[in-house]
Amino acid sequence: MSILSFVKRHNKLILFILVLIFSLYSTYLYLSVGQRGYDKVLSSLATQFIKGNLSLPIYNLPVRDISNYYNNFYVYFGPLASILLIPGVIFMGDNFPQVAIGIGSMIASFVSIYLISKKLKFNTLDSLWLSLFFVFSTVLFSSSVINITAYQVEALGAPLILLAIWAYIYKKNNLLIGILIGLATMTRITLVLGVTFFFIEFLRKKISLKQFLLILIPVIIALTVLGLYNFRRFHSVFETGYNYNISIKDMPIGENFKYGQSSMTHVPANLYSFLLMSPEPLFKDEKGGFVLKFPYVKVSPWGVAIWFTSPLFIVLLTRFRKGEYTIPAGLTAIILSLPVFLWYSIGYAQVGYRYSLDFLPFLFLLLLPSLSPKLTKTAIVLIIIGVIFNCVYTTSIWEMYPLFNIYP
């Protein structure tokens, strides 16, 4: 067989390998030179857990994303990310890179998407393309490779929800599903709403009452643990610490806060960031004029619409098809989106609308029927465009472009 005939016969596989190499190389660059500061809040908290403490050490405290309660400093996210870092911290102390959470999230998401896609009748190569899409052509990529505490915690929730979906469609133990939802809840409390998917399946008589209760048991236990964790720190089972956030009124987010922490007033801006916001021009002269410099555009710190980070979702608009899980996935995505669309901060300093990670797994499940029975050339092109966009512009809000070795 000649090289030309081999390439022609396996062009789709070769293209996948080339895009995968580009994605992995981009990941390496962001991990090595593309970091924004050195954030080790989660690793520090893991060290404190080992010592039997729940508060952060008072040295080298960050300037944001922590709570001050009577001069004790806490992380207002759930404890799971720091718990997972304990083995690494035992060997390396709080210098163990917390971005390991993001890398683990990417790997777990890749495997989960592959298994889900295979179960839903996509062939091996198409399943790999879909895995590549979810990891490198969604907001999961930037949240995983940028070493910011909030990003890392948000990235961790996505694979846990994906694994719960995998366990369900593979008809695994319902207790396992509940454990995975419970663990996700211990990253961000809003992810407890992921149980909506299984409640709808119960209403559709796809699972029995006993099976649904088995799912609920670990979720209730997780909520109880979180309540005790909150009470030990803030003397209230309902207080996560966010109300004591030292940066809650920082500019420019503070301007949003004066309209309420959670309000219908914030819905239009959140929807604009998620659905409409486009990249901004990158000007050569900051003093004025309209001359652009390479690479010509950058992402606004308020975000960029999903059609730029994940253009494959355009298929939902152009050839929507109903599938077995369309109703539960769609309704669960809506339920999970409500708290984040009502929230005041919009996720400032983000590449894409990062709060969409809460409902992204169900949005993906909603997308799959529109892509079956096999990926078209258009779908693959959309995946590649999204991968390139994310790999090029992930740190563009700070005007950093590691792929081009351009620094301000």
HELIX and SHEET records of a PDB file:
HELIX    1   1 ILE A    3  ARG A    9  1                                   7    
HELIX    2   2 ASN A   11  SER A   32  1                                  22    
HELIX    3   3 VAL A   41  ILE A   50  1                                  10    
HELIX    4   4 LEU A   80  MET A   92  1                                  13    
HELIX    5   5 GLY A   93  ASN A   95  5                                   3    
HELIX    6   6 ALA A  100  LYS A  119  1                                  20    
HELIX    7   7 THR A  124  PHE A  136  1                                  13    
HELIX    8   8 VAL A  139  VAL A  145  1                                   7    
HELIX    9   9 THR A  149  ILE A  169  1                                  21    
HELIX   10  10 ASN A  174  THR A  185  1                                  12    
HELIX   11  11 ILE A  189  VAL A  195  5                                   7    
HELIX   12  12 THR A  196  LEU A  203  1                                   8    
HELIX   13  13 LEU A  209  PHE A  234  1                                  26    
HELIX   14  14 TYR A  242  TYR A  244  5                                   3    
HELIX   15  15 ILE A  253  PHE A  257  1                                   5    
HELIX   16  16 MET A  264  HIS A  266  5                                   3    
HELIX   17  17 VAL A  267  LEU A  271  1                                   5    
HELIX   18  18 TYR A  272  LEU A  276  3                                   5    
HELIX   19  19 ILE A  306  THR A  309  1                                   4    
HELIX   20  20 PRO A  311  ILE A  314  5                                   4    
HELIX   21  21 VAL A  315  THR A  318  1                                   4    
HELIX   22  22 THR A  326  LEU A  342  1                                  17    
HELIX   23  23 ARG A  354  ASP A  358  5                                   5    
HELIX   24  24 LEU A  360  LEU A  371  1                                  12    
HELIX   25  25 LYS A  377  TYR A  393  1                                  17    
HELIX   26  26 SER A  396  TRP A  398  5                                   3    
HELIX   27  27 PRO A  402  PHE A  404  5                                   3    
SHEET    1   A 2 SER A  67  TYR A  69  0                                        
SHEET    2   A 2 ASN A  72  TYR A  74 -1                                        
SHEET    1   B 2 GLU A 280  PHE A 283  0                                        
SHEET    2   B 2 LEU A 292  LYS A 298 -1                                        
END                                                                             
